Amino acid sequence: MSETTGVRLRAPRHRISRKAIPYWTVRALPGWVVLLAIEIAVKVLPDDPPGTWLVAVIVATAVLALVHLAVMPSWRYRVHRWEVTPTAVYTQSGWFDQEWRVAPLSRIQTVDTERGPWEQLFGLAKVTVTTASAAGPLHIHGLDLDVARQLVDDLTAATEASEGDAT
Amino acid sequence: MTELDVAAAPPLNEPPEWLRLNGKMVIISPLKEVVRAAVPLVAVFVAGISTHNWWQWLSLVGVVLLIARGVTHWATARYRITDEQVELRSGLFNRKTRAVPRDRIRTVDITSEWQHRLAGLSALKIGTGRQDKGKDDELILDAITKAEAERLRTLLLTKAVPAPAEQSVVDGQPPEAELVRVDRRWTWYAPFTLSGIAVVAAAFGAVWHFANDLHIRPDDFEIIRAALGVVGTESPWLLIPAAAVALLVVATIASVLGYILSYWNFSVTREQSGTLHIRHGLLNTRSVSIEEARLRGVEVKETLPLRLVRGGRATAVVSGLRTGRGDERGGGLLLPAAPVAQAHLVAAKVLREPTDPTTAALTPHPAAALRRRITRAVAAVLALALVAWIGYQLDILPFWVWIVFLVLTPFSAWLGYDRYRSLGHTLANGYLVSRSGSLVRETVALRSDGVIGWRVHASYFQRRSGLVTLVATTAAGRGGYHVTDAGASHALAFADEVVPDLVAQFLEPAT
């Protein structure tokens, strides 16, 4: 049913690191394991365990977990992209729900790199570009560390060159 | 950063002397703290006595600590205003200095709670433009005399030569133009704000919690037991309307009282320097000053009940003033519940426009948005009905609950339709105008040069329907203003129209 005339957003030019796929898989795993562990504990531990409906819930959870872990990381990898032009930063992110963000270079306030313990393990970094808006930060997840460093240097140089107080 | 080490701060050229906060705060501050903490303190004390526990004395220790905190803050706090910045240093064990550069000051907010007013004092809060840092970004002088607060307000926002505190009250007042003053007859609109229901719920919650802490059970009271007895015997068909009427009456009284307490003598004025000045309050008074250059637009809000009586509220969209959070609530309020025509009038005056841009004719959204609205509204109620039915089957809920949800379905569908009817956007005289909502219909007009970026959001279902939600990000107000469920292609063309040459480079013809 999508519209057949007019314009649409093209995808940003650069992909993120391929290492993001195993990274997201590993990050999503603990949540499912804990949930399953709780459900199984409720089924096994009490003297008078709940009936067959709990078995159904456990099976459903396991199936959902497998589908999520199999589909989400690569889907996400295909969607996540970024691009910097002489006037703007442009990102695309999400998987089931998707989001595109555009910020003019002249409005950028800070550029940060962040690396959590898991990201360090996979050699990844997250770059956050903030503007004066509380609703406006752009996050680029799953970048190779070298790429992220280069990007931060470029953006810092570009924003220093632009005028104004960025609000 | 705004926090510096005291020792590291170098002395400025002939710095002005450090001033103390007002000495009456030694009395006011503990009073304020103790009154605020009274309920839990008493609860702990009484509960402790009744169970003969040692920890009953904790509440007394708490009182002493609160008093000590207030006194040390007063005793250690010093502030000064140099040519470059406002500085405040305080703390006994954890000394800190906060400095706000004067050219970053966007708003000055003067509040006098009733305890302050007993002593003729005010608390002055200086806001800068940074949205993401929350409370850390503020500098609060609590408390100074009213005259001193007035002097600082004028000084900080007009950058004029400071006048001595004593003089400023007499001749330091710049001439002001009054934009609006609330007519006392508009109190009539208060019941339609439903703010009373929130007050009643909060009061009920507090009493419930308190009673629970003291091990008082509802059965202990003859009246409540009698009432509960009636509740047990009467049929729900009589009980629910009766409870609704009772709630409505109490909520009405509460909202009228709240309106009078908060918005007594509400007025908006503009000084010659271009500073907007909003004043209101009966017991606790508040005075918010906004640098006009920081104004990015206005927002008109109409709740469903207010719409029925053609009422509405107007809020300023200002950078450096957050809306809708705790103390900050109502900071940018331009007009409380009043005739909606008045809300538009004050909005136009504040923006210096001949007409309020929020009244501009809007482009409606595609039919797919209508389908989405109705599907979502009906599905939500039907899901609740299903859950309630399952609850009935499991003997958790009485029979009538799921019937109620079923009966609500047509109303919910109408709500979905009304939500669609509210949707719309346009670009009028350099303002991005967007409207949405049914229970709370919000129309925002945002200056297009205040837009500092875009977000385009599309859920899986939105993509299938060719819709997107376009969000204009801004340094002001809520930070982002939504154009919900617009046609994808149309929304992108609109974004390009509002801020030329930004998104155009990322567009391609759709196939």
Interface residues (C-beta under 8 A of the other chain):
Chain A: M1 S2 E3 T4 T5 G6 V7 R8 L9 R10 P12 E83 T85 T87 A88 Y90 F96 D97 Q98 E99 W100 R101 V102 A103 P104 R107 T130 T131 A132 S133 A134 A135 G136 A166 T167
Chain B: G129 R130 Q131 D132 S319 A368 I452 G453 W454 R455 V456 H457 A458 S459 Y460 R463 R464 S465 G466 V471 T473 T474 A475 R478 G479 G480 G487 A488 S489 H490 L492 A493 V499 D501 L502 V503 Q505 F506 L507 E508 P509 A510 T511
